[in-house]
């Protein structure tokens, strides 16, 4: 299973990310490329402790549901997320596309190089999940949004 903590999976995802431009057309949803860049960065920053997000306390924090969603179930378009990841509700506002892309690449790098001795923070949606589950979750999240733009 693809995981952001696997170097080859991470590099392949970054190669796809490099094809996202300010003019990329979305296939669904409302975010434009700049917004999605900031949106993909926020949960990575929460995981590494650079950003705080409040727990959602939903069915997704149930360990069985969490495992199904993180590892196997397909993600629907418009799936629920924490307010801290949505622009206008607490998510980071986009600034300049290339700067936001660099911020995302830096967050991916920091996430992938977080020492194993330093635990990731709890997910606001899924609660306390393992390091490996965070890597899978972040790979799926970025993949989901790259597919949103046909990448």
C-alpha positions in Angstrom: 0.0 0.0 0.0 1.3 3.4 -0.9 2.5 5.5 2.0 4.1 8.9 2.2 6.8 7.5 4.5 8.0 5.2 1.7 10.6 7.1 -0.3 9.6 5.8 -3.7 5.9 6.5 -3.0 6.7 10.0 -1.8 8.9 10.7 -4.9 6.2 9.5 -7.3 3.6 11.7 -5.5 5.9 14.7 -5.7 6.5 14.1 -9.4 2.7 14.3 -9.9 2.5 17.4 -7.7 5.1 19.1 -10.0 2.5 18.9 -12.8 -0.1 21.0 -10.8 -0.1 24.5 -12.2 -2.2 27.6 -11.4 -4.1 26.8 -14.6 -4.9 23.2 -13.8 -8.6 22.5 -14.1 -10.4 20.7 -11.4 -12.7 17.7 -12.2 -14.8 18.2 -9.0 -15.1 20.4 -6.0 -14.7 24.1 -5.5 -11.0 24.6 -4.6 -8.7 26.1 -7.2 -5.0 24.9 -7.5 -3.7 27.5 -5.0 -6.4 26.6 -2.4 -5.8 22.9 -2.7 -2.0 23.5 -2.2 -2.7 25.1 1.1 -5.3 22.5 2.0 -2.9 19.6 1.4 -0.3 21.3 3.5 -2.4 21.9 6.7 -2.8 18.3 7.8 0.9 17.6 7.3 1.6 20.6 9.5 -0.8 19.2 12.1 0.9 15.8 12.1 4.4 17.3 12.6 3.1 19.6 15.3 3.4 23.0 13.5 -0.3 23.5 13.5 -3.1 22.7 16.0 -6.5 21.3 15.1 -9.3 20.4 17.4 -10.7 16.8 17.5 -13.9 16.4 15.5 -15.2 13.6 17.7 -17.1 11.8 15.0 -17.6 8.2 13.8 -14.2 8.5 12.1 -12.4 8.4 15.5 -13.8 4.9 16.1 -10.7 2.7 15.5 -12.5 0.2 13.2 -14.0 3.0 11.0 -10.7 4.9 11.1 -8.8 1.8 9.9 -11.2 1.2 7.1 -11.1 4.8 5.9 -7.3 5.3 6.3 -6.3 2.0 4.7 -9.0 0.7 2.3 -12.3 2.5 1.6 -12.5 4.7 -1.4 -12.7 8.4 -0.6 -15.8 10.1 -1.9 -15.6 13.5 -3.5 -16.4 16.1 -0.9 -15.5 13.9 2.1 -15.7 15.6 5.5 -12.6 17.2 7.0 -11.6 19.3 9.9 -12.5 23.0 9.8 -8.8 23.8 10.3 -8.2 22.4 6.8 -10.9 24.4 5.0 -10.2 28.0 3.8 -12.6 30.4 5.4 -13.1 28.1 8.4 -9.6 28.1 9.8 -7.6 26.6 7.0 -4.5 28.4 5.7 -5.3 30.9 3.0 -3.4 30.6 -0.2 -0.8 33.3 -1.0 1.3 32.9 -4.2 1.1 29.6 -6.0 4.8 28.8 -6.2 5.3 29.9 -2.6 2.4 27.6 -1.5 3.8 24.7 -3.6 7.2 25.2 -1.9 5.5 25.2 1.5 3.7 21.9 0.6 7.0 20.3 -0.6 8.7 21.4 2.6 5.9 20.0 4.7 6.1 16.7 2.8 9.8 16.6 3.4 9.5 17.4 7.1 6.7 14.8 7.5 8.8 12.1 5.8 11.9 13.0 7.9 10.2 13.3 11.2 12.4 11.2 13.5 10.8 7.9 14.6 11.5 8.9 18.1 9.1 11.9 17.7 5.5 10.8 17.5 3.1 12.5 15.1 0.3 14.5 16.7 -3.3 13.0 16.8 -5.4 13.5 13.7 -8.3 15.8 14.3 -10.5 13.5 12.2 -9.1 10.0 13.2 -7.6 10.6 16.6 -4.5 8.7 17.7 -3.3 6.8 14.7 0.1 5.1 14.2 3.0 6.6 12.3 2.4 4.2 9.4 -1.3 5.1 9.3 -0.5 8.8 9.2 1.8 8.1 6.2 -0.9 6.2 4.5 -3.5 8.9 5.3 -1.3 11.7 4.0 -0.5 9.7 0.8 -4.2 9.1 0.2 -5.1 12.8 0.9 -2.5 14.2 -1.5 -3.4 11.5 -4.1 -7.1 12.3 -3.8 -6.5 16.0 -4.5 -4.1 15.4 -7.4 -6.7 13.1 -9.0 -9.1 16.0 -8.4 -7.0 17.9 -11.0 -6.5 14.9 -13.3 -2.9 14.2 -12.1 
